[in-house]
């Protein structure tokens, strides 16, 4: 049977009083070994999950029920994280959503795993998987998305090893500490537990608010998180992500009576972040922030072709939002006159503003933009020719279909 009774495990606990240290080593060393193998050959990173589960499970006794459960579940989890990598995104809310989904997934793994542990560890044991799993999922998505653009991490699967190192080390430590506690005198740590969850909620909300004040008042975005022609949308996304994270933790703390006074404070701050995330997307703040962001980009990075191209597109879209077609078309032509924009070579011409202008019937200016874009993007001449033909025929081109290796807008 997979289910091991508490009485069968208690003798092992008395013989091994330091499960927390053993858990950390057993869960992390296999990941480091696989990391070394992956430096020489790809796809070995898929072994990190199952080896982490098997060796980590063996750290808590000689029975094979726990290693089998963890090895199987971790292997499936690693496969899911590998399969979901289709599109890289710099949205901070994606970091939060992946973290929460990862936390729930690891909690489910914990529910299955702790069935072979003493009954009084079953809830805390599941949370020993969920908390590190949430953090690991957020770090995974941050490395795969925003950090990939910020630091140029390349195609090496750093995010997978970060996932298993954090999830493994955290689970080994927390689960081992719970097992060690069985041999220690009973201590009332409920007050610490209550405050830790509620204060974490407040801390998340405070981070979101503090970074917003530091960056937004200077018309900047945290970590350069920018992936649309509306910087205010990225600002809203930042506030929304921290609001969701703080609110989720606060709801959990309040539901479990983990210091409801502090939890209420966290929930109030989370709601304030969510409200603010919608307010920054409303005019006049939206237009002012977008225009100021673009103007600052031109002032501080006027030597960069990418900055000039992006800033003029932002100004063009902002003018279009204000129904100033003349200014929008002027900025679009200035963007098309940019030289040395490496982002165009990699991703092709941005067609967001062109699409919006076409919807307003401005065919001539869009055709001129594409005509000038041939110089900026010579390898995309076939796509530009096809788009021009469709526009002249009175149809709206499908700008998202560009073939392999070419990004859409």
Beta strands, then each sheet from edge to edge (+ up, - down):
end
